[in-house]
């Protein structure tokens, strides 16, 4: 065998990150795969194994920016293309989205964004003939794109029309616009700390929110941050940390967390001194929950079971927490793929499961026990209407309104019925990246 005269050329830095980003965006938009499935676990993109941490972070930010700004990107590119985005070459579409997202919203030099998108197209057999088109369009985007973004800044294009229509009808058009605007910003990292939030805020270069969570703009691998290995905190959106507060003092009480994984609320319950039974139907998710509890040095009994079919102990529980499966539209700020994977018909399908879980929880609750129901959905059918349906069907239950003092004085997150309802536009901040909450609903009921 003759020896090679030349070493193979090394790949242009950053191209692998963009290639994987293109694959993952395509996975969401055309194959209806979630970001979580493509980034972690057995279904993760194989290229992630060889990606350096810096490139992995770039890839994640690229994907999130595209999905967060997809409607605006579509508008900009349609204005810059005479014949529309090529439909016969998905890589050309992805290259245009990746290039435009970097030019318009990311700290990447325009020439690098253009060059790497052209290389991305050139490396794909079906898309290679569009290299000249991609080059020309992205150069125009660098010159004219920002003005095109400003044209539609008030139109909330980055939400599917069906979702914007629902939010406008339920929350009002002004609030829906504020919510859509908040979702356009990359969110910060929220942490629930075991103790001394102020000290951890200082160590993590963050701040303590009115709710007690620590919020930081630090990026990179969470596992490398101070305090992670020692189990001093866990990642949990500030809104997600509120429902457990509604139980009050639970030291020594028996609490069942019926949809527990990955375990943030289970950890809160255990830290507060409850005897916790944490249930989830997925063995893999329960294994992850156990790992999290071990790292945090917290105790809970874990059970792999379908909550609807589970019999539970004969004596029942002092408290039941249901963080019910839902459409997750309240998590779009952290999971922008949800906006494009969900359909309006999903809402009705989820409400059937939620009612089954609620009815089951009543049978597991001791007389005098407290039920806290929550969802990370902004859809009223999965929150306010779910509780109205339950109370009408279960005369033994009564709603116990939440007081502002129980949620750190944030009266704006309490509905007129006394339930909790957080919105992406809540907790505004001078730096939009430090503002906002996930959309959560929670209600508290007591069994007579």
N, C-alpha and C positions, 0 to 999 in steps of 0.2 A: 504494500500500500504506500503510495507516495505521500510524503508529509505535506501538510497544508503550508502554503507559502505565507499566508496571512492569517492572523487571528481573526475570528469572527467579530464584527463590530458590536460594541456594547450598545444596549438600547438607550435612546435619548432619555435623560432623567425626567421623571414625571409622566412619561407616556403610559407606563403600566398602570399607574393610579387612575389615569383618565380612561384607559381601556376597561378596567374593572368597573369604574363608575358608569360607563356606557352600558355594560352588561347588566348592571343592577337596575339602572333606570328602565332599560328595556324589560327587565323582569317584572317590574312594578306595572308599567303602562301597557304591556302587551301580553304578559303571561300571568298577570294578577297574583304575583308572589309578594308577600310582605317583606319589608326591609329586615325585620328580625330574622326571618327564615333565611335570607340571603347573606346575612352578616355573621350569624352565629349558628352553632350546632351542626348536625349532620348534613344539612342542606346548604351550608355556607359556600360562597364562591371559592373554588379551589385556589385561585390566584392570591387570596388573602394570606396564605401561609408564607409566601415569599416576599410580601410587601413590608417595607420598613415602617416603623411606627409613624414617622413623619408623613410618608406617602399614604398610609392608612387613614390618618387624620384628614389629609387633603381630600382623599376619595370620599370619605363620609360627609365632609362639608360640601363637596361638589354635588353629591346626590341630594342632600337635604335642601340645598339652595335651589336646585332645579325643581324639586317637587313642591317646595314652598312658594315658588314664583312661577309655576307652570303656566297659568293663564296669561300673565303679563309677558312671559317669554313668547308664548304663541302669538300674542298681538304684535310684538316687536318684529318677530321673524316674518310674519305674514305681510307686514308693511315693507320689509326689505327684499322680499322674494316676489318676482313677477308671476310665477306659476305655482306658488305654494311650496310647502316642504315636500321633498321627494318621498313618495309613499312606497316605492319599490326597493328602497335601500335603507333599512332601519338604522344602520351605522351612520349614514349621512344625517338623519334626523338627530341622532344622539350627539354627533359631533357639533352640530349647530347649537343645540341646547347647552352643551358643555362650554363651548366657546363663548356664547352670549352671556351665560351666567357668570363666568369669570370676568368678562369685560364690564358688566353692569353692576355687580355686587361684591366681587371678591378682590382682594389685594394681590392681583396677578398682573404683571405688565401686559398690555394689550398685544404686543408683538408675540409674546410667548403663548398667550391664549390662542391666537390665530394659528401660529405655526404648529402647535401640538394638535389642534383640531384637524388641520390639514393632514398631518401625519396619521392621525387616527383613521381618516377616510382612506388614505392611500394604502393602508395595511389591510383593507377589506376588499375582496375581489369584486363584490357586487357594487360597492360604493365608490371605488377608485375613480370612476369617470366623473364624479361630482367634486373632485378636489378643487378645481378652479372655481366652481360655484361657492363652495364653503369658504374659500379664501376671500372672494369678493364680498360675500354677504357679511362676514365677520369684520372685514375692514370698514365696511359701511356702518356696521353696528358700533364700532369704536368711535366713529364720527357723529352718528345721528341717533344712536340708541337711547341715550339718556333723555333726550327730548321726547322720544316716543313713549318712554316709561312715564314721564310727567303727564303726558296726554291723558292717561287712564288711571292716574294715581288715586282718584276718588271712586273708581268703579268696582272695586272688590272683585277683580277678575280671577284672583287666585283661589277662589272657592268654586266648587261645582255649583251651577245655577240652582239645582234642587235644594242644596244645603243652605245657600244664602237666602233663598225664598222662605225656607222653614224658619230660620233664625229671625228674619225680618218680621214674619208673622207673629212669632212668639215673644220676641224681646223688643221689637220695634226697629225701624230701619236705622236709626242713629246708632243704637247699641250694636246692631249687627255689623255696621261699618267699623265701629271701634274694635269689635272682636276680630274682624278680618284683618284690620291694620295690625293688631297685636300679633296675629299669627304669622305676619311677614317677617318677624324678627327672630333670629336665632336665640333660643332660650338659654338661660344660665343653668348651672348645676345646683340643685337643691339637696341638702343633706339634713337628715334627722340625727341629732347628736345625743349621746347618752347623758351628758352633763356638761355644764360650763360652755354654753353656746358662744359666749363672747370670746373666750380663749381660742376656740376652734375657728371662729370667724377671722381672728387675727392671724392665726397660723396658716389659714388657707386663703388669705388675702380676699376675704369676702365681707359680708355684713349679716347681722342678725335681723331677720324679718320680724314684723309685729307678731307673727304667729309662733315665733321661736325657732323656726328652721334657719339654717345657715345657707346663704346664697353666695356662690362664687362664680367668677368668670374663668377660672382655671380650666384649661383643656388638656387633652392627652389621656393616658391610661389612668382610670380611676384607682386601679390597684396600686399605683405608684405614689398616690397622695399620702401625706402624713396622716396617721391615725387609721388607715384602712386595715392594714395587717393586724393592728392591735385591737380591732373591733370596736373602735370608739364612735363610729357613725355608720349610717347606711344611706344610700341614694334613695330619695323619695321626694316627689314634688310637694311643695308646701301645702297645696290643696288636698293632696292624698293623705296628709298627716292629720287633717282635722277630724274626720269621722270618729276615730277612736276616742277623742276627747269627750264625745257626747255620752259616753258611759259614766262619766264621773269617776269616783273612787272605786276601783275594782280590785284592790288588794285582797287576795284570798278568795276571790269569787271564781266560779267556773264560767269560762267564755269559750264558745265555739266560733272559730273563723271558718266559714263554710266554703269559701273560694279563696284559699289562703295564699297560694304561690304568686309571686316569688318570696313573699314573706315580710314585706315592710310593716304591714299592720299587725301581723303576728308578733313581730319584734316589739312593737309599741305596747301591745297588750302584756307580753311577758315582762318587759321592763317595768311596767306599772304594777307588777306583782300578782297578776291573774294566773289561774291555772288554765292554760290554753290548750284546746284541742284544735289543731290546724288540719283542715281537710282540703284535698284537691283530687280531681279524678285522674290527673296525669302523673304516672310514676316518675317521669323525667323532671317534671316541675317540682314534685315533692322532694326529690333528691337534691335539687338546687336549693329549695327552702331549708333543708337540713344543713346543707353546707353553709348557708348564710347564718343560721342560728349558731352553728359551731364557731364560726369566726367571731360572732358577737358575744359568745359565752352566755347565751340565753337558752332557756328550757321551754319546750312545748311538746306535747304528744302529737305526733304526725300520723295521719291516716290517708291511705290512698283509697278513695271511694267517690262515687257519684253522690253528691249531697241530696239529690231528689230521692235516691233509693236507700240512703243510709238510715239505719234505725236509731243509732245513738243510744246512750245510756238511759235506763228506765227512769232515773230520777230527774232527767232533763238538765238544763243549764240556766245559770243566773243571767246570762247574756248571750245573744247571738249577733254576730257581725256577718252581713252578706255584702261583699263587694262583688256585685253580680256581673257575669258576662254581659257585654253590651256592645253597641256599635262603636264605642270608644271615640266619638267625635270630639270629646273634650280634651283628647290627648294630641290633637293635630299639631300643636306647637312643638311637641317633641317627636311625634311620629307623622310627618307630613304625608306619608304614603296613604294614611287612613282616608284622607279626603278623596283620593282617586280610586281606592279599592272598594269603598262602601257604595251601596245603592240605597235609594229611599225604601225599597221593599225590605231591606234588612231590618228596619226598625220594628215592623210588625212581628217578624220571626223572633226577634230577641225578647219582645214583651211576653210572649207565651212562656218562654223559659223562665223569665224573671218572676212571673206570677206563680209558677210551680215551685220555685225556690222559696218565695215568700210564704206560701201556704205550708210548705214543709217546715219552715223555721218556727211557725206558730206551734206546731206539735212538739218541737224539741225544747220549747221554752217553759220554764217553771212559772206558775202563777206569781205575778209581781215582777217577773223578769223583764229585761229590756232588750228590744230588738233595734239594731241600727242597720238600716239599709242604705247602700250607696252605689252609685255608678259613675264612671268617668265619661258620661254621655251628656251632651247638651240638648238632647231631644226630650221634650216634656212627657212623651209616652213612656219613657224609661225612668222617669223621675216622679214629678208631681202627679201625673195621671196613674202611675203604677201604685202609688200609696193611696190615692183616692179610691181606686178599685179594691185594694186590699181591705181598707177600713170599712167600706160598704159591705164587704162579704164576711168580715170577721168582727162581730160585735164585741168580742172579748178584748179587742185591741183599742187603745186610745192613743192619739198623737200627743206627745209631750213637746211643746214648742221650745225651740232653742233660744237662749238668751244671748244678747250681744257679748256679755261678760264671759261666756263660755268659749267664744271664738275671738278672744283678744280685742273686744270692742269693735270688731268690723261689722257694724250693723248693715252695711251695704250688701253683705253676702247672705243675709237672712231674708227669706220670702215672707209675704204677708201671712202665710199659713204657719210660719215658724219653722220652716225647713231651711237647710243650707243649700245655697246655689252659688258656686263660684264661676266666674267668667274669665276668658283669656285677657280681657281688658282690665280686670281688677288689679289692685296694687300697682298703679302706674309709677314710673320712676323717670327721672331726668334722662338716664341712660336706658333706652328701651330694652336693651339686653338684660337689665336688672329688674325689669318690671314683669307683670303678668302672672297668671296662675293657670293651671290646667282647669278645664271645665269639669266641675264635680257637683253632684247632687247627693244630699244625705238627709234622711229623716229618722226621727227617734220615736219609737212606739213602746208602750208598756202593756203587758198582758194582765188583765184583771183576774 
